Amino acid sequence: GNELYRRSRNYFNEKNGNGLCSGTMYWQFNDLWQAPTWATIEYGGKWKLSHYFVKRSYANLHLTPVLNGSLVTIHAISDHMMELSSNFDVKIFSYDSLVPRFNRNYRFTIEALIAKPVVSISLDEIKKESECEFNKAQSCVMILTSNEDIFVHKEFINFLLFNIGLAKVNNLKASKLKVENVRQIDRNGNFLIDLSSDQVSLFVWLDINTDKFKGIFSDNGFHMVDSRKRVAFKTNNYNIHEEDIYKYLTVQSL
């Protein structure tokens, strides 16, 4: 929803009145008591998976892919006060492999305070190069990535693309997802966590299963399409050490 409204910043649909949306009101941030609500932060302060998605979607520079008929259109959204130029990669993976079937780099320029489409790729073009089709049992996942410093988040996903419902995908197998290493980098509650996977892992979820300390991860609920990934963890309990993270950290995926 939020990405839809942000994409609608600079166009107006005369048929339904949608568009020219300059902002959104976010509901609901947190809970006042324990209850099943729309809040993306639990009563005790723990971030739900949805809050990590919200954090990504409000980035000052954001990329969002949309399926429009026979085209995948990638929109750039900028809240910066100046014109920017950057680049990103479009990668498409079969669920059972970490080798991309489609891998292209695109450069774009976006003016200050606007949202606009920057790249369109036809489904026929994707099918020809990657042998991936929309709504097929042998399904694929699309990931946008960038190593440019201007992007706060380096990966952008839209799980609606190339997906027929995960229960019907026959090339999605259980991955061997592991915590390889935990390293404390200072005495201010900052840690680095190294993960490994043998194939595509969807919606990887890191969690601390204890009430002894709390914290947030630099990223969570992500698609892991590389054999290695590093995630930072921050806790306000400065008495926590590496062995505590190892003891209470769990990692899982769909």
Secondary structure as GFF3:
##gff-version 3
##sequence-region A 1 254
A	DSSP	alpha_helix	2	7	.	.	.	ID=ss1
A	DSSP	three_ten_helix	8	10	.	.	.	ID=ss2
A	DSSP	alpha_helix	49	57	.	.	.	ID=ss3
A	DSSP	beta_strand	61	68	.	.	.	ID=ss4
A	DSSP	beta_strand	71	78	.	.	.	ID=ss5
A	DSSP	beta_strand	84	94	.	.	.	ID=ss6
A	DSSP	beta_strand	102	110	.	.	.	ID=ss7
A	DSSP	beta_strand	115	122	.	.	.	ID=ss8
A	DSSP	alpha_helix	123	130	.	.	.	ID=ss9
A	DSSP	beta_strand	140	145	.	.	.	ID=ss10
A	DSSP	beta_strand	155	157	.	.	.	ID=ss11
A	DSSP	three_ten_helix	166	168	.	.	.	ID=ss12
A	DSSP	beta_strand	178	184	.	.	.	ID=ss13
A	DSSP	beta_strand	190	196	.	.	.	ID=ss14
A	DSSP	beta_strand	201	208	.	.	.	ID=ss15
A	DSSP	beta_strand	215	217	.	.	.	ID=ss16
A	DSSP	beta_strand	222	224	.	.	.	ID=ss17
A	DSSP	beta_strand	228	235	.	.	.	ID=ss18
A	DSSP	alpha_helix	242	248	.	.	.	ID=ss19
A	DSSP	beta_strand	249	252	.	.	.	ID=ss20
###
